[in-house]
Amino acid sequence: MIAGIGKNWKSYPVHDVYQRLTQPVRVTLLSFHALTGCDTTSAFSGRKSCWKTFQKHPFLVSGVGHDGELTPVVEFVCHLYGTPKQPTTNHARLHLFCKGLEMLPLSRDTLELYAICAN
Protein backbone atom coordinates (compact mmCIF):
# COMPACT_ATOMS: atom_id res chain seq x y z
CA MET A 1 0.00 0.00 0.00
CA ILE A 2 1.28 3.45 -0.90
CA ALA A 3 0.04 6.49 1.02
CA GLY A 4 0.93 10.15 1.02
CA ILE A 5 0.57 13.45 -0.79
CA GLY A 6 2.73 14.93 -3.54
CA LYS A 7 6.38 14.06 -3.02
CA ASN A 8 5.77 12.85 0.54
CA TRP A 9 4.66 9.24 0.22
CA LYS A 10 5.46 6.03 1.98
CA SER A 11 5.09 2.38 1.09
CA TYR A 12 3.55 0.02 3.67
CA PRO A 13 3.99 -3.75 3.28
CA VAL A 14 0.42 -4.79 4.09
CA HIS A 15 1.29 -8.49 4.03
CA ASP A 16 3.74 -7.92 6.92
CA VAL A 17 1.07 -6.11 8.93
CA TYR A 18 -1.42 -8.91 8.22
CA GLN A 19 1.02 -11.57 9.44
CA ARG A 20 1.52 -9.74 12.74
CA LEU A 21 -2.20 -9.81 13.54
CA THR A 22 -3.68 -12.66 15.54
CA GLN A 23 -6.11 -15.01 13.79
CA PRO A 24 -9.23 -13.67 15.63
CA VAL A 25 -8.27 -10.11 14.67
CA ARG A 26 -7.73 -11.10 11.03
CA VAL A 27 -11.13 -12.77 10.82
CA THR A 28 -13.08 -9.87 12.36
CA LEU A 29 -11.12 -6.91 10.96
CA LEU A 30 -13.79 -5.94 8.40
CA SER A 31 -16.50 -6.08 11.06
CA PHE A 32 -14.39 -3.84 13.30
CA HIS A 33 -13.90 -1.37 10.46
CA ALA A 34 -17.63 -1.32 9.66
CA LEU A 35 -18.54 -0.70 13.31
CA THR A 36 -15.91 1.85 14.28
CA GLY A 37 -15.97 4.14 11.32
CA CYS A 38 -16.00 3.44 7.63
CA ASP A 39 -17.71 5.40 4.85
CA THR A 40 -21.24 4.58 6.04
CA THR A 41 -20.87 4.94 9.82
CA SER A 42 -19.40 7.69 11.94
CA ALA A 43 -16.36 6.90 14.03
CA PHE A 44 -16.24 6.41 17.77
CA SER A 45 -13.92 8.89 19.42
CA GLY A 46 -10.42 7.67 20.11
CA ARG A 47 -9.24 5.41 17.29
CA LYS A 48 -6.35 4.07 19.38
CA SER A 49 -8.63 3.05 22.24
CA CYS A 50 -10.97 1.37 19.72
CA TRP A 51 -8.06 -0.61 18.29
CA LYS A 52 -6.75 -1.62 21.72
CA THR A 53 -10.20 -2.75 22.81
CA PHE A 54 -10.62 -4.67 19.56
CA GLN A 55 -7.27 -6.44 19.98
CA LYS A 56 -8.31 -7.60 23.45
CA HIS A 57 -11.87 -8.59 22.47
CA PRO A 58 -12.02 -9.25 18.70
CA PHE A 59 -14.78 -11.83 19.03
CA LEU A 60 -17.24 -9.16 20.25
CA VAL A 61 -17.55 -7.62 16.78
CA SER A 62 -17.78 -10.87 14.84
CA GLY A 63 -21.54 -10.55 14.27
CA VAL A 64 -21.31 -7.13 12.61
CA GLY A 65 -21.88 -7.45 8.89
CA HIS A 66 -23.92 -10.63 9.30
CA ASP A 67 -27.07 -9.20 10.93
CA GLY A 68 -25.69 -10.66 14.13
CA GLU A 69 -26.76 -10.44 17.74
CA LEU A 70 -26.41 -6.97 19.25
CA THR A 71 -25.36 -8.16 22.74
CA PRO A 72 -21.66 -8.65 21.84
CA VAL A 73 -21.58 -5.21 20.20
CA VAL A 74 -23.06 -3.70 23.37
CA GLU A 75 -20.37 -5.48 25.38
CA PHE A 76 -17.67 -4.16 23.02
CA VAL A 77 -18.91 -0.57 23.43
CA CYS A 78 -19.02 -0.98 27.23
CA HIS A 79 -15.39 -2.19 27.15
CA LEU A 80 -14.50 0.71 24.87
CA TYR A 81 -15.85 3.25 27.35
CA GLY A 82 -14.19 1.56 30.33
CA THR A 83 -17.40 0.13 31.82
CA PRO A 84 -17.15 -3.62 31.12
CA LYS A 85 -19.22 -4.55 34.17
CA GLN A 86 -22.27 -2.62 32.95
CA PRO A 87 -24.89 -4.90 31.31
CA THR A 88 -26.03 -2.37 28.67
CA THR A 89 -24.88 0.87 27.13
CA ASN A 90 -27.78 2.61 28.89
CA HIS A 91 -26.33 1.51 32.25
CA ALA A 92 -22.87 2.58 31.07
CA ARG A 93 -24.25 6.02 30.08
CA LEU A 94 -25.79 6.48 33.53
CA HIS A 95 -22.63 5.30 35.27
CA LEU A 96 -20.41 7.71 33.30
CA PHE A 97 -22.90 10.57 33.57
CA CYS A 98 -22.96 10.20 37.38
CA LYS A 99 -19.17 10.48 37.32
CA GLY A 100 -19.55 13.81 35.50
CA LEU A 101 -18.05 12.63 32.22
CA GLU A 102 -19.23 14.15 28.96
CA MET A 103 -18.13 11.40 26.55
CA LEU A 104 -21.00 8.93 26.78
CA PRO A 105 -21.60 5.79 24.72
CA LEU A 106 -24.59 5.53 22.43
CA SER A 107 -27.89 4.51 23.99
CA ARG A 108 -29.05 0.93 23.32
CA ASP A 109 -31.63 2.04 20.75
CA THR A 110 -29.16 4.29 18.94
CA LEU A 111 -26.50 1.57 18.98
CA GLU A 112 -29.00 -0.83 17.42
CA LEU A 113 -29.58 1.60 14.53
CA TYR A 114 -25.83 2.18 14.29
CA ALA A 115 -25.22 -1.58 14.01
CA ILE A 116 -27.86 -1.83 11.28
CA CYS A 117 -25.95 0.82 9.31
CA ALA A 118 -22.72 -1.12 9.87
CA ASN A 119 -24.43 -4.31 8.65
C-alpha positions in Angstrom: 0.0 0.0 0.0 1.3 3.4 -0.9 0.0 6.5 1.0 0.9 10.2 1.0 0.6 13.4 -0.8 2.7 14.9 -3.5 6.4 14.1 -3.0 5.8 12.8 0.5 4.7 9.2 0.2 5.5 6.0 2.0 5.1 2.4 1.1 3.5 0.0 3.7 4.0 -3.7 3.3 0.4 -4.8 4.1 1.3 -8.5 4.0 3.7 -7.9 6.9 1.1 -6.1 8.9 -1.4 -8.9 8.2 1.0 -11.6 9.4 1.5 -9.7 12.7 -2.2 -9.8 13.5 -3.7 -12.7 15.5 -6.1 -15.0 13.8 -9.2 -13.7 15.6 -8.3 -10.1 14.7 -7.7 -11.1 11.0 -11.1 -12.8 10.8 -13.1 -9.9 12.4 -11.1 -6.9 11.0 -13.8 -5.9 8.4 -16.5 -6.1 11.1 -14.4 -3.8 13.3 -13.9 -1.4 10.5 -17.6 -1.3 9.7 -18.5 -0.7 13.3 -15.9 1.8 14.3 -16.0 4.1 11.3 -16.0 3.4 7.6 -17.7 5.4 4.8 -21.2 4.6 6.0 -20.9 4.9 9.8 -19.4 7.7 11.9 -16.4 6.9 14.0 -16.2 6.4 17.8 -13.9 8.9 19.4 -10.4 7.7 20.1 -9.2 5.4 17.3 -6.4 4.1 19.4 -8.6 3.0 22.2 -11.0 1.4 19.7 -8.1 -0.6 18.3 -6.7 -1.6 21.7 -10.2 -2.8 22.8 -10.6 -4.7 19.6 -7.3 -6.4 20.0 -8.3 -7.6 23.5 -11.9 -8.6 22.5 -12.0 -9.2 18.7 -14.8 -11.8 19.0 -17.2 -9.2 20.3 -17.6 -7.6 16.8 -17.8 -10.9 14.8 -21.5 -10.5 14.3 -21.3 -7.1 12.6 -21.9 -7.4 8.9 -23.9 -10.6 9.3 -27.1 -9.2 10.9 -25.7 -10.7 14.1 -26.8 -10.4 17.7 -26.4 -7.0 19.3 -25.4 -8.2 22.7 -21.7 -8.6 21.8 -21.6 -5.2 20.2 -23.1 -3.7 23.4 -20.4 -5.5 25.4 -17.7 -4.2 23.0 -18.9 -0.6 23.4 -19.0 -1.0 27.2 -15.4 -2.2 27.1 -14.5 0.7 24.9 -15.9 3.3 27.4 -14.2 1.6 30.3 -17.4 0.1 31.8 -17.1 -3.6 31.1 -19.2 -4.5 34.2 -22.3 -2.6 33.0 -24.9 -4.9 31.3 -26.0 -2.4 28.7 -24.9 0.9 27.1 -27.8 2.6 28.9 -26.3 1.5 32.2 -22.9 2.6 31.1 -24.2 6.0 30.1 -25.8 6.5 33.5 -22.6 5.3 35.3 -20.4 7.7 33.3 -22.9 10.6 33.6 -23.0 10.2 37.4 -19.2 10.5 37.3 -19.6 13.8 35.5 -18.0 12.6 32.2 -19.2 14.1 29.0 -18.1 11.4 26.6 -21.0 8.9 26.8 -21.6 5.8 24.7 -24.6 5.5 22.4 -27.9 4.5 24.0 -29.0 0.9 23.3 -31.6 2.0 20.7 -29.2 4.3 18.9 -26.5 1.6 19.0 -29.0 -0.8 17.4 -29.6 1.6 14.5 -25.8 2.2 14.3 -25.2 -1.6 14.0 -27.9 -1.8 11.3 -26.0 0.8 9.3 -22.7 -1.1 9.9 -24.4 -4.3 8.6 
